[in-house]
Amino acid sequence: MPRRPARTAQKTRRPQRSAPRGNPADWPLYEAEVLRGLEEVARTELGTIRGLDVVAAGDEAVRFRYGGDPDRLGRLRSVVAVYAVRVWDVPRPRGLLGHQQLGELTAWLRGVVAAGGHRSLRVSAAGRDSEVMERLTAEMAGALGLPHQPEDGELRLRLRPAAGGTGWEVLARLTPKPLSARDWRVCNREGGLNASIAYGALALAGLRASDRIFNPMCGSGTLLVERALMGPYEAMVGVDIDAGAVACARSNLKAAGRDVEVAQVDALSTGLPPRSFDLILADLPWGDDIGTHGGNAELYPAFLNEMHRLCSRGGRMVVITHELRLFERVLADSPWQGRELAQVYSGGHHPKMYLLTRG
Ligand SMILES: C[S@@+](CC[C@H](N)C(=O)[O-])C[C@H]1O[C@@H](n2cnc3c(N)ncnc32)[C@H](O)[C@@H]1O
């Protein structure tokens, strides 16, 4: 499944800036690109940042003003990417080729590149093959000294009519790679969960320092690492039936600097006593790249029963799956109480996250 391939994001250190100052209406404008379904999670995470004012939230985007150090935005975990936004009072993109506008545009972009360390450029815009767009792209590439790589250029620029007004706006991605490509991911596997989705599921399920956490079917360890980075817990262990997955999860945890036990064990026969865990995190096989639909028809009911045995009274289980009809049917016949947390749209898949509670 096209859960995003892992790439190691580049980090560029900038000197710390002092606390936000001045009138919030004058703070620089940014836009966070968000997976559909995670907008509320993103708003909540953005709301924890001092000196950040959300000005608009829509599908797959949250727009905000921020007066603090932009480095902080590169550490957001729920969003795909953050873009700096500038608006020019021009009626058409051709206006950006004017002497003054082009000077302002390239000076602004030089600042973005100096902070982010981008090594190439690409432009996303309606009509990007038009003569004007091609000229604009060539001017920016020349002025910034960056090669134009139309498919995967690191400085991703988006050009569009200004939101709710006249003029055109340019959005420049702050980081060379998407933020969902975490620094800790040194190993990926087929079916690796998008880290922003993992973060969203964990945030929606709620963090408790007293939780004894179990991550059966941990794969490359995305849920383990993201949970370990989010705050304290009582205990956490991951298992996978596949030796390669166990090694992969261990490498990622090591890269994240987190000490979590991972073992090669069948989640359906761990030999652990009843009620060993308070929170179970399960990204089940979706039946396409990992597992099969036929196999899942047997796996899902057995899994729900065994996890019910391992979960404490009042405990919770987060389930992420794309096998929606099967899962909802099996859930209805299980001893769990369940509710949907969110449905996320990512790379052609639209998995749901559920929160199950054990009475
Ligand atoms: C969808 S993948 C998990 C992906 C993981 N969340 C990640 O980010 O890499 C499902 C995993 O379940 C594992 N698995 C399947 N059946 C299992 C079982 N009975 N016990 C333990 N692991 C199992 C597979 O080996 C696979 O790694």
Ligand as a Chemical Component Dictionary entry (heavy atoms), coordinates in Angstrom:
data_LIG
# 
_chem_comp.id                   LIG 
_chem_comp.type                 NON-POLYMER 
_chem_comp.pdbx_formal_charge   0 
_chem_comp.three_letter_code    LIG 
# 
loop_
_chem_comp_atom.comp_id 
_chem_comp_atom.atom_id 
_chem_comp_atom.alt_atom_id 
_chem_comp_atom.type_symbol 
_chem_comp_atom.charge 
_chem_comp_atom.model_Cartn_x 
_chem_comp_atom.model_Cartn_y 
_chem_comp_atom.model_Cartn_z 
_chem_comp_atom.pdbx_ordinal 
LIG C1  C1  C 0  -0.119 -3.414  8.274  1  
LIG S1  S1  S 1  1.359  -4.141  8.819  2  
LIG C2  C2  C 0  1.793  -3.104  10.160 3  
LIG C3  C3  C 0  2.529  -1.897  9.694  4  
LIG C4  C4  C 0  3.074  -1.068  10.816 5  
LIG N1  N1  N 0  2.054  -0.305  11.488 6  
LIG C5  C5  C 0  4.151  -0.141  10.304 7  
LIG O1  O1  O 0  4.020  1.088   10.443 8  
LIG O2  O2  O -1 5.122  -0.618  9.708  9  
LIG C6  C6  C 0  0.799  -5.579  9.610  10 
LIG C7  C7  C 0  1.878  -6.408  10.285 11 
LIG O3  O3  O 0  1.229  -7.489  10.954 12 
LIG C8  C8  C 0  2.137  -8.556  11.010 13 
LIG N2  N2  N 0  1.353  -9.761  11.368 14 
LIG C9  C9  C 0  0.421  -10.401 10.629 15 
LIG N3  N3  N 0  -0.106 -11.416 11.337 16 
LIG C10 C10 C 0  0.477  -11.393 12.561 17 
LIG C11 C11 C 0  0.336  -12.164 13.750 18 
LIG N4  N4  N 0  -0.514 -13.190 13.805 19 
LIG N5  N5  N 0  1.087  -11.840 14.810 20 
LIG C12 C12 C 0  1.969  -10.818 14.767 21 
LIG N6  N6  N 0  2.161  -10.053 13.666 22 
LIG C13 C13 C 0  1.412  -10.339 12.583 23 
LIG C14 C14 C 0  2.784  -8.554  9.649  24 
LIG O4  O4  O 0  4.019  -9.221  9.673  25 
LIG C15 C15 C 0  2.912  -7.031  9.402  26 
LIG O5  O5  O 0  4.200  -6.584  9.784  27 
# 
loop_
_chem_comp_bond.comp_id 
_chem_comp_bond.atom_id_1 
_chem_comp_bond.atom_id_2 
_chem_comp_bond.value_order 
_chem_comp_bond.pdbx_ordinal 
LIG C1  S1  SING 1  
LIG S1  C2  SING 2  
LIG S1  C6  SING 3  
LIG C2  C3  SING 4  
LIG C3  C4  SING 5  
LIG C4  N1  SING 6  
LIG C4  C5  SING 7  
LIG C5  O1  DOUB 8  
LIG C5  O2  SING 9  
LIG C6  C7  SING 10 
LIG C7  O3  SING 11 
LIG C7  C15 SING 12 
LIG O3  C8  SING 13 
LIG C8  N2  SING 14 
LIG C8  C14 SING 15 
LIG N2  C9  SING 16 
LIG N2  C13 SING 17 
LIG C9  N3  DOUB 18 
LIG N3  C10 SING 19 
LIG C10 C11 SING 20 
LIG C10 C13 DOUB 21 
LIG C11 N4  SING 22 
LIG C11 N5  DOUB 23 
LIG N5  C12 SING 24 
LIG C12 N6  DOUB 25 
LIG N6  C13 SING 26 
LIG C14 O4  SING 27 
LIG C14 C15 SING 28 
LIG C15 O5  SING 29 
# 
